[in-house]
Amino acid sequence: MGHLNEFSLPVKLFLKAYPWRKIEPVSWAPLKKPLSHCRLALVSTAAFVLPGQKPFDESIRGGDFSFREIPDDADVHQLTESQRSESFDHTGIHQDPNLAFPLHRARELVQRGRIGSLNPRHLSFMGSITAPGRLIQQTAPAAAQLLFEDAVDVALLVPV
Amino acid sequence: MCNQTVCLVAAELERHGISTVVIQLLREVAERMHPPRAIFVPFKHGYPLDTPNDPQRQHAVIGAALRLLEDPALTPPVFAEFRAARD
């Protein structure tokens, strides 16, 4: 398990005191059909961007609450990770972006028939957001609306 | 903070009828936030799907996460623990 003890004392104290936003009531969308017939989208918070995409803005107080669309046919090794957090080891995701954005694994699941298809776009957030109000009010609903319009059935969300 | 961000996005996706499962590196966060479905993984931050360049280990985590979506008996919030098989 990831553990608070991984972090420096100031980060640990911050996280212990942080007012995590409780989701109430818990929203719930049961699976409506077999996964082998479902369309999957990936959501990563590793702040991946493709060449030519606007970088995440580290200067935004409380964290950049925007997101980037990553096309399904993207070359995973073209992704640049720009997570602003210095509280974790970035080495692994630099070696293999699939560690936090498992596009190759998702393609393999479709080839095996475990998943019906992949959505033409996936989403990349910069997860280090300490003031999530604008994420809650603006960008998370906008992201959900995009994937709803794409007829996405299931989403796998991966933090770092 | 990434653990919170995926929970908040998952909640909004579910409100739009999209079934979700979130990987979680910090049990404390999910237990306080109540995302719809979460699987706790025994890896340090930066390594949510276990080992870089190891498709088999990454598939093990993803497979366990996806199975949470398939159990009609589960009710929210769903918390499950992933136990990595080690050589």
gemmi code that builds the backbone of each chain (N, CA, C; Angstrom):
import gemmi

chains = {
    "A": [
        ("MET", (0.844, -1.200, 0.000), (0.000, 0.000, 0.000), (0.873, 1.241, 0.000)),
        ("GLY", (0.486, 2.221, -0.817), (1.098, 3.510, -0.630), (0.812, 3.946, 0.807)),
        ("HIS", (1.689, 4.697, 1.379), (1.518, 5.027, 2.792), (1.978, 6.450, 3.041)),
        ("LEU", (1.331, 7.103, 4.010), (1.719, 8.471, 4.344), (3.185, 8.561, 4.739)),
        ("ASN", (3.708, 7.472, 5.266), (5.110, 7.490, 5.702), (6.097, 7.628, 4.545)),
        ("GLU", (5.602, 7.482, 3.305), (6.479, 7.714, 2.152), (6.915, 9.170, 2.060)),
        ("PHE", (6.118, 10.052, 2.676), (6.310, 11.476, 2.426), (7.146, 12.142, 3.505)),
        ("SER", (7.644, 13.323, 3.156), (8.386, 14.127, 4.135), (7.431, 14.569, 5.239)),
        ("LEU", (7.980, 14.963, 6.366), (7.130, 15.347, 7.498), (6.158, 16.475, 7.149)),
        ("PRO", (6.607, 17.556, 6.475), (5.641, 18.619, 6.143), (4.506, 18.116, 5.251)),
        ("VAL", (4.834, 17.278, 4.267), (3.778, 16.743, 3.384), (2.849, 15.840, 4.173)),
        ("LYS", (3.428, 15.024, 5.039), (2.618, 14.115, 5.844), (1.641, 14.891, 6.726)),
        ("LEU", (2.126, 15.941, 7.351), (1.249, 16.747, 8.212), (0.152, 17.422, 7.394)),
        ("PHE", (0.535, 17.909, 6.210), (-0.454, 18.538, 5.337), (-1.547, 17.527, 4.979)),
        ("LEU", (-1.141, 16.330, 4.585), (-2.119, 15.332, 4.147), (-2.997, 14.860, 5.302)),
        ("LYS", (-2.422, 14.792, 6.484), (-3.214, 14.359, 7.639), (-4.301, 15.382, 7.981)),
        ("ALA", (-3.979, 16.666, 7.787), (-4.926, 17.721, 8.150), (-5.849, 18.109, 6.995)),
        ("TYR", (-5.557, 17.598, 5.810), (-6.268, 18.066, 4.614), (-7.754, 17.646, 4.663)),
        ("PRO", (-8.649, 18.566, 4.292), (-10.080, 18.229, 4.298), (-10.502, 17.511, 3.007)),
        ("TRP", (-10.235, 16.215, 2.946), (-10.592, 15.437, 1.750), (-12.085, 15.577, 1.491)),
        ("ARG", (-12.455, 15.781, 0.237), (-13.861, 16.051, -0.104), (-14.670, 14.752, -0.133)),
        ("LYS", (-15.586, 14.620, 0.774), (-16.412, 13.417, 0.799), (-17.462, 13.479, -0.308)),
        ("ILE", (-17.610, 12.377, -1.015), (-18.595, 12.296, -2.099), (-19.903, 11.814, -1.485)),
        ("GLU", (-20.877, 12.691, -1.467), (-22.097, 12.379, -0.755), (-23.298, 12.967, -1.474)),
        ("PRO", (-24.255, 12.166, -1.905), (-24.258, 10.718, -1.817), (-23.276, 10.107, -2.822)),
        ("VAL", (-22.880, 8.880, -2.578), (-21.977, 8.196, -3.506), (-22.732, 7.969, -4.812)),
        ("SER", (-22.185, 8.496, -5.896), (-22.835, 8.262, -7.185), (-22.553, 6.825, -7.620)),
        ("TRP", (-23.448, 6.257, -8.391), (-23.358, 4.807, -8.654), (-23.967, 4.487, -10.014)),
        ("ALA", (-23.133, 3.960, -10.889), (-23.592, 3.537, -12.216), (-23.195, 2.078, -12.408)),
        ("PRO", (-24.116, 1.159, -12.143), (-23.783, -0.256, -12.320), (-23.509, -0.566, -13.788)),
        ("LEU", (-22.710, -1.602, -13.988), (-22.407, -2.028, -15.355), (-23.694, -2.496, -16.031)),
        ("LYS", (-23.916, -2.041, -17.264), (-25.179, -2.358, -17.928), (-25.062, -3.529, -18.894)),
        ("LYS", (-23.823, -3.899, -19.234), (-23.630, -5.015, -20.169), (-22.270, -5.631, -19.926)),
        ("PRO", (-21.994, -6.787, -20.505), (-20.688, -7.416, -20.259), (-19.536, -6.510, -20.699)),
        ("LEU", (-18.426, -6.610, -19.984), (-17.257, -5.792, -20.342), (-16.826, -6.035, -21.786)),
        ("SER", (-17.055, -7.242, -22.253), (-16.649, -7.572, -23.624), (-17.448, -6.794, -24.665)),
        ("HIS", (-18.488, -6.092, -24.205), (-19.271, -5.241, -25.104), (-19.149, -3.763, -24.733)),
        ("CYS", (-18.294, -3.472, -23.783), (-18.193, -2.098, -23.271), (-17.087, -1.295, -23.960)),
        ("ARG", (-17.295, -0.001, -23.973), (-16.280, 0.945, -24.462), (-15.569, 1.543, -23.244)),
        ("LEU", (-14.258, 1.466, -23.259), (-13.448, 1.889, -22.109), (-12.712, 3.191, -22.413)),
        ("ALA", (-12.675, 4.059, -21.410), (-11.800, 5.243, -21.457), (-10.857, 5.193, -20.264)),
        ("LEU", (-9.650, 5.669, -20.470), (-8.668, 5.784, -19.398), (-8.629, 7.221, -18.905)),
        ("VAL", (-8.449, 7.376, -17.599), (-8.242, 8.699, -17.024), (-7.005, 8.602, -16.128)),
        ("SER", (-6.016, 9.384, -16.455), (-4.785, 9.392, -15.665), (-4.598, 10.768, -15.025)),
        ("THR", (-3.986, 10.785, -13.847), (-3.689, 12.083, -13.239), (-2.185, 12.355, -13.217)),
        ("ALA", (-1.462, 11.724, -14.130), (-0.010, 11.917, -14.198), (0.386, 13.126, -15.049)),
        ("ALA", (-0.598, 13.899, -15.479), (-0.326, 15.134, -16.239), (0.443, 14.856, -17.527)),
        ("PHE", (0.052, 13.805, -18.217), (0.675, 13.519, -19.506), (0.181, 14.513, -20.557)),
        ("VAL", (1.090, 14.964, -21.390), (0.727, 15.771, -22.557), (1.476, 15.227, -23.767)),
        ("LEU", (0.867, 15.417, -24.920), (1.505, 15.032, -26.174), (2.257, 16.233, -26.757)),
        ("PRO", (3.214, 15.997, -27.645), (3.893, 17.116, -28.300), (2.864, 18.041, -28.955)),
        ("GLY", (3.006, 19.330, -28.735), (2.087, 20.305, -29.321), (0.922, 20.660, -28.413)),
        ("GLN", (0.685, 19.873, -27.381), (-0.392, 20.220, -26.459), (0.101, 21.235, -25.422)),
        ("LYS", (-0.852, 22.031, -24.940), (-0.519, 23.046, -23.938), (-0.059, 22.353, -22.649)),
        ("PRO", (1.086, 22.731, -22.145), (1.540, 22.108, -20.888), (0.608, 22.481, -19.741)),
        ("PHE", (0.594, 21.668, -18.712), (-0.132, 22.043, -17.505), (0.596, 23.218, -16.853)),
        ("ASP", (-0.181, 24.086, -16.238), (0.350, 25.341, -15.715), (0.659, 25.208, -14.219)),
        ("GLU", (1.918, 25.143, -13.911), (2.317, 24.958, -12.514), (2.075, 26.194, -11.665)),
        ("SER", (1.792, 27.334, -12.324), (1.648, 28.578, -11.560), (0.234, 28.772, -11.015)),
        ("ILE", (-0.703, 27.941, -11.424), (-2.081, 28.124, -10.948), (-2.175, 27.730, -9.484)),
        ("ARG", (-2.608, 28.656, -8.665), (-2.717, 28.370, -7.227), (-3.771, 27.295, -6.992)),
        ("GLY", (-3.409, 26.327, -6.200), (-4.348, 25.238, -5.915), (-4.294, 24.130, -6.940)),
        ("GLY", (-3.522, 24.332, -8.026), (-3.343, 23.280, -9.018), (-4.122, 23.520, -10.298)),
        ("ASP", (-3.517, 23.117, -11.398), (-4.151, 23.256, -12.717), (-5.283, 22.233, -12.821)),
        ("PHE", (-6.492, 22.726, -12.949), (-7.680, 21.858, -12.929), (-8.147, 21.484, -14.340)),
        ("SER", (-7.349, 21.815, -15.358), (-7.745, 21.492, -16.736), (-7.400, 20.042, -17.056)),
        ("PHE", (-7.773, 19.607, -18.248), (-7.393, 18.266, -18.680), (-7.045, 18.283, -20.158)),
        ("ARG", (-6.317, 17.264, -20.559), (-5.940, 17.112, -21.959), (-6.595, 15.856, -22.514)),
        ("GLU", (-6.953, 15.904, -23.795), (-7.468, 14.710, -24.456), (-6.295, 13.979, -25.103)),
        ("ILE", (-6.192, 12.703, -24.855), (-5.144, 11.880, -25.450), (-5.803, 10.930, -26.439)),
        ("PRO", (-5.541, 11.087, -27.734), (-6.193, 10.212, -28.723), (-5.807, 8.749, -28.496)),
        ("ASP", (-6.758, 7.882, -28.831), (-6.541, 6.455, -28.603), (-5.369, 5.906, -29.406)),
        ("ASP", (-5.062, 6.549, -30.531), (-3.962, 6.035, -31.357), (-2.631, 6.715, -31.019)),
        ("ALA", (-2.586, 7.399, -29.892), (-1.347, 8.098, -29.496), (-0.211, 7.106, -29.276)),
        ("ASP", (0.986, 7.571, -29.547), (2.192, 6.805, -29.228), (2.523, 7.071, -27.761)),
        ("VAL", (2.387, 6.045, -26.956), (2.571, 6.217, -25.507), (3.938, 6.826, -25.190)),
        ("HIS", (4.915, 6.475, -25.974), (6.272, 6.958, -25.681), (6.484, 8.415, -26.107)),
        ("GLN", (5.475, 8.997, -26.727), (5.518, 10.433, -27.036), (4.964, 11.267, -25.881)),
        ("LEU", (4.355, 10.608, -24.910), (3.754, 11.337, -23.796), (4.835, 11.897, -22.873)),
        ("THR", (4.628, 13.131, -22.474), (5.523, 13.742, -21.497), (4.776, 13.899, -20.190)),
        ("GLU", (5.356, 13.399, -19.136), (4.726, 13.488, -17.813), (5.128, 14.812, -17.175)),
        ("SER", (4.125, 15.585, -16.725), (4.444, 16.893, -16.161), (3.768, 17.092, -14.812)),
        ("GLN", (3.660, 16.022, -14.048), (3.089, 16.118, -12.707), (3.978, 17.025, -11.853)),
        ("ARG", (3.367, 18.026, -11.224), (4.177, 19.000, -10.498), (4.639, 18.485, -9.140)),
        ("SER", (4.007, 17.415, -8.647), (4.341, 16.928, -7.310), (5.770, 16.402, -7.258)),
        ("GLU", (6.479, 16.806, -6.228), (7.833, 16.290, -6.001), (7.831, 15.269, -4.872)),
        ("SER", (6.635, 14.820, -4.515), (6.509, 13.939, -3.360), (6.581, 12.456, -3.715)),
        ("PHE", (6.813, 12.146, -4.994), (6.915, 10.733, -5.348), (7.996, 10.550, -6.406)),
        ("ASP", (8.381, 9.321, -6.585), (9.423, 8.940, -7.528), (8.831, 8.877, -8.943)),
        ("HIS", (9.307, 9.729, -9.819), (8.778, 9.792, -11.185), (9.478, 8.812, -12.140)),
        ("THR", (10.500, 8.130, -11.647), (11.333, 7.315, -12.529), (10.529, 6.262, -13.300)),
        ("GLY", (9.638, 5.586, -12.583), (8.898, 4.483, -13.207), (8.044, 4.932, -14.379)),
        ("ILE", (7.309, 6.035, -14.200), (6.440, 6.467, -15.304), (7.243, 7.084, -16.443)),
        ("HIS", (8.458, 7.540, -16.158), (9.313, 7.973, -17.261), (9.795, 6.765, -18.060)),
        ("GLN", (10.072, 5.678, -17.361), (10.514, 4.464, -18.050), (9.389, 3.853, -18.874)),
        ("ASP", (8.181, 3.917, -18.315), (7.040, 3.250, -18.947), (5.763, 4.011, -18.612)),
        ("PRO", (5.302, 4.883, -19.509), (4.075, 5.642, -19.236), (2.849, 4.764, -18.981)),
        ("ASN", (2.900, 3.495, -19.450), (1.777, 2.584, -19.174), (1.547, 2.383, -17.679)),
        ("LEU", (2.538, 2.677, -16.892), (2.420, 2.508, -15.450), (1.306, 3.400, -14.875)),
        ("ALA", (1.056, 4.535, -15.521), (-0.006, 5.427, -15.043), (-1.022, 5.752, -16.140)),
        ("PHE", (-0.728, 5.335, -17.339), (-1.657, 5.543, -18.464), (-1.552, 4.285, -19.334)),
        ("PRO", (-2.272, 3.219, -18.927), (-2.013, 1.884, -19.497), (-2.659, 1.648, -20.860)),
        ("LEU", (-2.277, 2.458, -21.803), (-2.880, 2.356, -23.127), (-2.517, 1.044, -23.819)),
        ("HIS", (-1.258, 0.621, -23.679), (-0.880, -0.664, -24.298), (-1.664, -1.817, -23.678)),
        ("ARG", (-1.815, -1.752, -22.355), (-2.553, -2.827, -21.670), (-4.012, -2.819, -22.125)),
        ("ALA", (-4.589, -1.635, -22.277), (-5.988, -1.539, -22.701), (-6.151, -2.091, -24.118)),
        ("ARG", (-5.209, -1.791, -24.997), (-5.286, -2.336, -26.359), (-5.209, -3.860, -26.325)),
        ("GLU", (-4.363, -4.384, -25.452), (-4.251, -5.851, -25.339), (-5.559, -6.465, -24.837)),
        ("LEU", (-6.245, -5.773, -23.933), (-7.520, -6.283, -23.425), (-8.575, -6.325, -24.531)),
        ("VAL", (-8.533, -5.364, -25.418), (-9.460, -5.389, -26.565), (-9.096, -6.545, -27.495)),
        ("GLN", (-7.809, -6.719, -27.750), (-7.375, -7.836, -28.628), (-7.808, -9.183, -28.063)),
        ("ARG", (-7.797, -9.292, -26.721), (-8.176, -10.556, -26.079), (-9.689, -10.724, -25.980)),
        ("GLY", (-10.435, -9.678, -26.290), (-11.890, -9.747, -26.184), (-12.412, -9.483, -24.782)),
        ("ARG", (-11.534, -9.069, -23.879), (-11.975, -8.803, -22.504), (-12.779, -7.509, -22.428)),
        ("ILE", (-12.374, -6.535, -23.261), (-13.054, -5.239, -23.374), (-13.561, -5.122, -24.813)),
        ("GLY", (-14.732, -4.489, -24.964), (-15.281, -4.375, -26.311), (-14.448, -3.472, -27.210)),
        ("SER", (-14.198, -2.249, -26.735), (-13.451, -1.294, -27.554), (-12.888, -0.193, -26.650)),
        ("LEU", (-11.990, 0.576, -27.225), (-11.461, 1.742, -26.516), (-12.092, 2.995, -27.096)),
        ("ASN", (-12.324, 3.958, -26.231), (-12.850, 5.231, -26.699), (-11.800, 5.932, -27.572)),
        ("PRO", (-12.225, 6.687, -28.563), (-11.236, 7.391, -29.401), (-10.392, 8.407, -28.635)),
        ("ARG", (-10.832, 8.788, -27.441), (-10.004, 9.712, -26.643), (-10.015, 9.279, -25.176)),
        ("HIS", (-8.896, 9.558, -24.545), (-8.736, 9.323, -23.111), (-8.387, 10.674, -22.483)),
        ("LEU", (-8.369, 10.717, -21.136), (-8.199, 12.013, -20.485), (-7.002, 12.021, -19.547)),
        ("SER", (-6.316, 13.150, -19.557), (-5.146, 13.346, -18.709), (-5.359, 14.582, -17.835)),
        ("PHE", (-5.324, 14.371, -16.531), (-5.391, 15.470, -15.570), (-4.045, 15.613, -14.876)),
        ("MET", (-3.822, 16.780, -14.301), (-2.675, 16.973, -13.410), (-3.236, 16.841, -11.995)),
        ("GLY", (-2.990, 15.697, -11.394), (-3.732, 15.349, -10.186), (-3.385, 16.131, -8.937)),
        ("SER", (-2.299, 16.861, -8.953), (-1.870, 17.572, -7.748), (-2.685, 18.855, -7.597)),
        ("ILE", (-3.930, 18.683, -7.173), (-4.869, 19.802, -7.043), (-5.273, 19.906, -5.574)),
        ("THR", (-4.790, 20.917, -4.915), (-5.098, 21.066, -3.490), (-6.395, 21.847, -3.265)),
        ("ALA", (-6.794, 22.644, -4.256), (-8.045, 23.409, -4.167), (-8.954, 22.914, -5.303)),
        ("PRO", (-9.736, 21.871, -5.046), (-10.444, 21.195, -6.145), (-11.798, 21.786, -6.536)),
        ("GLY", (-12.128, 22.973, -6.041), (-13.441, 23.546, -6.336), (-13.725, 23.682, -7.822)),
        ("ARG", (-12.729, 24.184, -8.563), (-12.953, 24.368, -10.001), (-12.964, 23.046, -10.749)),
        ("LEU", (-12.247, 22.070, -10.234), (-12.339, 20.722, -10.799), (-13.750, 20.167, -10.600)),
        ("ILE", (-14.271, 20.322, -9.386), (-15.594, 19.779, -9.069), (-16.680, 20.498, -9.853)),
        ("GLN", (-16.566, 21.833, -9.932), (-17.626, 22.631, -10.551), (-17.530, 22.691, -12.070)),
        ("GLN", (-16.310, 22.650, -12.601), (-16.137, 22.914, -14.036), (-15.607, 21.727, -14.830)),
        ("THR", (-14.370, 21.335, -14.535), (-13.713, 20.430, -15.482), (-14.114, 18.967, -15.333)),
        ("ALA", (-14.392, 18.515, -14.113), (-14.847, 17.123, -13.981), (-16.200, 16.940, -14.682)),
        ("PRO", (-17.174, 17.852, -14.489), (-18.433, 17.709, -15.247), (-18.216, 17.802, -16.762)),
        ("ALA", (-17.308, 18.681, -17.198), (-17.051, 18.801, -18.641), (-16.430, 17.516, -19.189)),
        ("ALA", (-15.506, 16.951, -18.430), (-14.882, 15.696, -18.855), (-15.924, 14.579, -18.927)),
        ("ALA", (-16.771, 14.521, -17.910), (-17.800, 13.482, -17.884), (-18.767, 13.641, -19.053)),
        ("GLN", (-19.098, 14.892, -19.380), (-20.008, 15.132, -20.504), (-19.383, 14.661, -21.821)),
        ("LEU", (-18.077, 14.912, -21.979), (-17.385, 14.446, -23.191), (-17.475, 12.936, -23.318)),
        ("LEU", (-17.149, 12.248, -22.230), (-17.142, 10.779, -22.305), (-18.560, 10.225, -22.422)),
        ("PHE", (-19.519, 10.913, -21.830), (-20.922, 10.516, -22.000), (-21.330, 10.631, -23.464)),
        ("GLU", (-20.953, 11.743, -24.099), (-21.292, 11.936, -25.516), (-20.576, 10.920, -26.410)),
        ("ASP", (-19.430, 10.429, -25.941), (-18.697, 9.391, -26.676), (-19.300, 8.005, -26.467)),
        ("ALA", (-20.324, 7.917, -25.621), (-20.956, 6.628, -25.294), (-19.982, 5.679, -24.596)),
        ("VAL", (-19.150, 6.260, -23.740), (-18.247, 5.431, -22.927), (-19.081, 4.689, -21.878)),
        ("ASP", (-18.767, 3.418, -21.689), (-19.463, 2.608, -20.683), (-18.697, 2.537, -19.369)),
        ("VAL", (-17.379, 2.394, -19.472), (-16.576, 2.205, -18.256), (-15.307, 3.043, -18.339)),
        ("ALA", (-14.826, 3.446, -17.167), (-13.587, 4.204, -17.101), (-12.696, 3.640, -16.000)),
        ("LEU", (-11.420, 3.550, -16.319), (-10.414, 3.164, -15.331), (-9.605, 4.402, -15.017)),
        ("LEU", (-9.537, 4.741, -13.725), (-8.860, 5.979, -13.316), (-7.620, 5.633, -12.513)),
        ("VAL", (-6.502, 6.233, -12.923), (-5.218, 5.856, -12.350), (-4.496, 7.100, -11.810)),
        ("PRO", (-4.283, 7.136, -10.493), (-3.495, 8.229, -9.904), (-2.008, 7.875, -9.933)),
        ("VAL", (-1.180, 8.798, -9.488), (0.233, 8.468, -9.291), (0.651, 8.816, -7.866)),
    ],
    "B": [
        ("MET", (-2.421, 14.004, -3.635), (-3.638, 14.673, -4.096), (-4.256, 13.960, -5.298)),
        ("CYS", (-3.406, 13.220, -6.021), (-3.915, 12.471, -7.180), (-5.029, 11.512, -6.790)),
        ("ASN", (-4.893, 10.944, -5.581), (-5.923, 9.997, -5.135), (-7.273, 10.693, -5.022)),
        ("GLN", (-7.268, 11.941, -4.543), (-8.514, 12.701, -4.450), (-9.042, 13.052, -5.843)),
        ("THR", (-8.154, 13.445, -6.727), (-8.589, 13.876, -8.056), (-9.297, 12.746, -8.803)),
        ("VAL", (-8.736, 11.537, -8.755), (-9.410, 10.439, -9.469), (-10.774, 10.138, -8.836)),
        ("CYS", (-10.874, 10.271, -7.518), (-12.169, 10.020, -6.861), (-13.220, 11.035, -7.311)),
        ("LEU", (-12.815, 12.295, -7.386), (-13.769, 13.341, -7.770), (-14.208, 13.195, -9.224)),
        ("VAL", (-13.270, 12.859, -10.103), (-13.641, 12.657, -11.515), (-14.519, 11.415, -11.650)),
        ("ALA", (-14.197, 10.366, -10.913), (-15.010, 9.144, -10.969), (-16.445, 9.431, -10.539)),
        ("ALA", (-16.607, 10.219, -9.490), (-17.956, 10.532, -9.015), (-18.766, 11.217, -10.104)),
        ("GLU", (-18.115, 12.141, -10.814), (-18.832, 12.861, -11.876), (-19.141, 11.934, -13.055)),
        ("LEU", (-18.225, 11.051, -13.385), (-18.484, 10.093, -14.469), (-19.682, 9.210, -14.118)),
        ("GLU", (-19.731, 8.760, -12.881), (-20.853, 7.893, -12.484), (-22.174, 8.663, -12.545)),
        ("ARG", (-22.129, 9.939, -12.213), (-23.354, 10.746, -12.325), (-23.827, 10.818, -13.765)),
        ("HIS", (-22.899, 10.640, -14.693), (-23.244, 10.628, -16.113), (-23.503, 9.206, -16.626)),
        ("GLY", (-23.619, 8.240, -15.722), (-23.969, 6.881, -16.118), (-22.799, 6.016, -16.536)),
        ("ILE", (-21.582, 6.474, -16.293), (-20.391, 5.717, -16.692), (-19.853, 4.977, -15.466)),
        ("SER", (-19.718, 3.671, -15.578), (-19.199, 2.866, -14.463), (-17.702, 3.092, -14.333)),
        ("THR", (-17.242, 3.232, -13.094), (-15.822, 3.551, -12.892), (-15.198, 2.655, -11.840)),
        ("VAL", (-13.893, 2.537, -11.955), (-13.110, 1.980, -10.853), (-11.830, 2.798, -10.762)),
        ("VAL", (-11.480, 3.164, -9.521), (-10.266, 3.956, -9.314), (-9.217, 3.104, -8.620)),
        ("ILE", (-7.986, 3.247, -9.077), (-6.851, 2.706, -8.358), (-6.578, 3.672, -7.199)),
        ("GLN", (-6.268, 3.124, -6.029), (-5.972, 3.992, -4.882), (-4.676, 3.565, -4.204)),
        ("LEU", (-3.823, 4.552, -4.001), (-2.540, 4.315, -3.347), (-2.589, 4.652, -1.860)),
        ("LEU", (-3.590, 5.403, -1.456), (-3.741, 5.765, -0.042), (-5.138, 5.369, 0.432)),
        ("ARG", (-5.186, 4.345, 1.253), (-6.485, 3.877, 1.769), (-7.229, 4.995, 2.505)),
        ("GLU", (-6.465, 5.809, 3.249), (-7.099, 6.863, 4.051), (-7.949, 7.795, 3.198)),
        ("VAL", (-7.482, 8.076, 1.997), (-8.205, 9.024, 1.141), (-9.540, 8.438, 0.699)),
        ("ALA", (-9.518, 7.213, 0.195), (-10.770, 6.612, -0.276), (-11.747, 6.413, 0.868)),
        ("GLU", (-11.233, 6.038, 2.027), (-12.134, 5.802, 3.159), (-12.808, 7.087, 3.612)),
        ("ARG", (-12.155, 8.200, 3.396), (-12.787, 9.478, 3.767), (-13.635, 10.054, 2.644)),
        ("MET", (-13.292, 9.727, 1.386), (-14.006, 10.349, 0.260), (-15.193, 9.538, -0.237)),
        ("HIS", (-15.097, 8.202, -0.171), (-16.144, 7.321, -0.680), (-16.343, 7.409, -2.197)),
        ("PRO", (-15.293, 7.114, -2.975), (-15.516, 6.954, -4.415), (-16.379, 5.720, -4.640)),
        ("PRO", (-17.044, 5.628, -5.791), (-17.955, 4.488, -6.024), (-17.263, 3.125, -5.909)),
        ("ARG", (-16.129, 2.965, -6.586), (-15.385, 1.688, -6.517), (-13.898, 2.016, -6.466)),
        ("ALA", (-13.222, 1.422, -5.510), (-11.783, 1.674, -5.375), (-11.070, 0.369, -5.092)),
        ("ILE", (-9.900, 0.224, -5.678), (-9.057, -0.917, -5.352), (-7.742, -0.379, -4.805)),
        ("PHE", (-7.402, -0.821, -3.607), (-6.179, -0.372, -2.944), (-5.021, -1.237, -3.423)),
        ("VAL", (-3.959, -0.591, -3.831), (-2.806, -1.356, -4.334), (-1.613, -1.178, -3.385)),
        ("PRO", (-0.793, -2.202, -3.265), (0.295, -2.184, -2.269), (1.594, -1.623, -2.827)),
        ("PHE", (1.480, -0.558, -3.596), (2.667, -0.017, -4.254), (2.890, 1.425, -3.801)),
        ("LYS", (4.130, 1.866, -3.921), (4.424, 3.236, -3.515), (3.920, 4.223, -4.575)),
        ("HIS", (3.797, 5.465, -4.173), (3.340, 6.496, -5.100), (4.276, 6.576, -6.306)),
        ("GLY", (3.665, 6.782, -7.473), (4.430, 6.783, -8.715), (4.389, 5.438, -9.420)),
        ("TYR", (3.892, 4.395, -8.721), (3.883, 3.032, -9.264), (2.487, 2.402, -9.121)),
        ("PRO", (1.468, 3.058, -9.637), (0.104, 2.584, -9.362), (-0.202, 1.217, -9.953)),
        ("LEU", (0.482, 0.855, -11.023), (0.217, -0.446, -11.660), (1.418, -1.368, -11.492)),
        ("ASP", (2.113, -1.210, -10.394), (3.163, -2.146, -9.984), (4.509, -1.825, -10.636)),
        ("THR", (4.875, -2.499, -11.716), (6.246, -2.444, -12.203), (6.300, -1.909, -13.635)),
        ("PRO", (7.210, -0.964, -13.903), (7.333, -0.482, -15.283), (7.787, -1.597, -16.222)),
        ("ASN", (7.285, -1.552, -17.425), (7.677, -2.509, -18.478), (7.443, -3.959, -18.069)),
        ("ASP", (6.418, -4.177, -17.279), (6.044, -5.544, -16.903), (4.543, -5.720, -17.176)),
        ("PRO", (4.196, -6.033, -18.425), (2.778, -6.127, -18.790), (1.999, -7.100, -17.919)),
        ("GLN", (2.623, -8.208, -17.548), (1.892, -9.210, -16.771), (1.460, -8.657, -15.415)),
        ("ARG", (2.368, -7.984, -14.741), (2.016, -7.410, -13.428), (1.000, -6.285, -13.586)),
        ("GLN", (1.157, -5.488, -14.620), (0.193, -4.402, -14.843), (-1.197, -4.974, -15.139)),
        ("HIS", (-1.236, -6.048, -15.934), (-2.539, -6.671, -16.229), (-3.170, -7.250, -14.972)),
        ("ALA", (-2.360, -7.730, -14.060), (-2.926, -8.298, -12.828), (-3.705, -7.229, -12.067)),
        ("VAL", (-3.154, -6.030, -11.980), (-3.844, -4.947, -11.264), (-5.094, -4.525, -12.032)),
        ("ILE", (-4.930, -4.316, -13.320), (-6.077, -3.862, -14.123), (-7.191, -4.909, -14.109)),
        ("GLY", (-6.818, -6.174, -14.204), (-7.823, -7.238, -14.188), (-8.606, -7.249, -12.884)),
        ("ALA", (-7.910, -7.080, -11.778), (-8.596, -7.050, -10.479), (-9.523, -5.844, -10.389)),
        ("ALA", (-9.076, -4.726, -10.929), (-9.917, -3.521, -10.910), (-11.177, -3.742, -11.750)),
        ("LEU", (-11.011, -4.303, -12.915), (-12.164, -4.505, -13.795), (-13.173, -5.490, -13.206)),
        ("ARG", (-12.674, -6.473, -12.465), (-13.602, -7.453, -11.879), (-14.546, -6.805, -10.865)),
        ("LEU", (-14.119, -5.704, -10.267), (-15.021, -4.995, -9.342), (-16.261, -4.478, -10.063)),
        ("LEU", (-16.085, -4.186, -11.346), (-17.221, -3.668, -12.123), (-18.256, -4.750, -12.400)),
        ("GLU", (-17.811, -6.006, -12.338), (-18.656, -7.103, -12.827), (-19.473, -7.785, -11.740)),
        ("ASP", (-19.254, -7.434, -10.487), (-19.955, -8.117, -9.400), (-21.242, -7.367, -9.071)),
        ("PRO", (-22.389, -7.905, -9.456), (-23.651, -7.189, -9.240), (-24.055, -7.122, -7.769)),
        ("ALA", (-23.385, -7.896, -6.925), (-23.759, -7.911, -5.511), (-23.142, -6.751, -4.742)),
        ("LEU", (-22.150, -6.107, -5.327), (-21.454, -5.039, -4.603), (-22.308, -3.779, -4.540)),
        ("THR", (-22.213, -3.088, -3.420), (-22.923, -1.816, -3.263), (-21.917, -0.730, -2.870)),
        ("PRO", (-22.222, 0.506, -3.226), (-21.246, 1.578, -3.008), (-21.176, 2.045, -1.557)),
        ("PRO", (-20.033, 2.526, -1.117), (-18.761, 2.533, -1.839), (-18.086, 1.158, -1.759)),
        ("VAL", (-17.502, 0.744, -2.867), (-16.846, -0.553, -2.935), (-15.356, -0.359, -2.680)),
        ("PHE", (-14.835, -1.031, -1.672), (-13.400, -0.993, -1.377), (-12.862, -2.415, -1.461)),
        ("ALA", (-11.836, -2.589, -2.242), (-11.214, -3.910, -2.367), (-9.711, -3.752, -2.254)),
        ("GLU", (-9.077, -4.822, -1.900), (-7.624, -4.797, -1.721), (-6.975, -5.672, -2.778)),
        ("PHE", (-5.979, -5.132, -3.454), (-5.231, -5.937, -4.425), (-4.001, -6.503, -3.734)),
        ("ARG", (-3.834, -7.793, -3.854), (-2.639, -8.435, -3.287), (-1.782, -8.935, -4.430)),
        ("ALA", (-0.599, -8.357, -4.524), (0.294, -8.716, -5.624), (0.943, -10.069, -5.355)),
        ("ALA", (0.904, -10.927, -6.375), (1.637, -12.196, -6.278), (3.102, -11.901, -6.559)),
        ("ARG", (3.979, -12.374, -5.715), (5.404, -12.127, -5.920), (6.137, -13.422, -6.186)),
        ("ASP", (7.197, -13.320, -6.987), (7.995, -14.506, -7.324), (8.683, -15.060, -6.079)),
    ],
}
model = gemmi.Model(1)
for chain_id, residues in chains.items():
    chain = gemmi.Chain(chain_id)
    for i, (resn, *xyz) in enumerate(residues, 1):
        res = gemmi.Residue()
        res.name, res.seqid = resn, gemmi.SeqId(i, " ")
        for name, pos in zip(("N", "CA", "C"), xyz):
            atom = gemmi.Atom()
            atom.name, atom.element = name, gemmi.Element(name[0])
            atom.pos, atom.b_iso = gemmi.Position(*pos), 0.0
            res.add_atom(atom)
        chain.add_residue(res)
    model.add_chain(chain)
structure = gemmi.Structure()
structure.add_model(model)
structure.setup_entities()
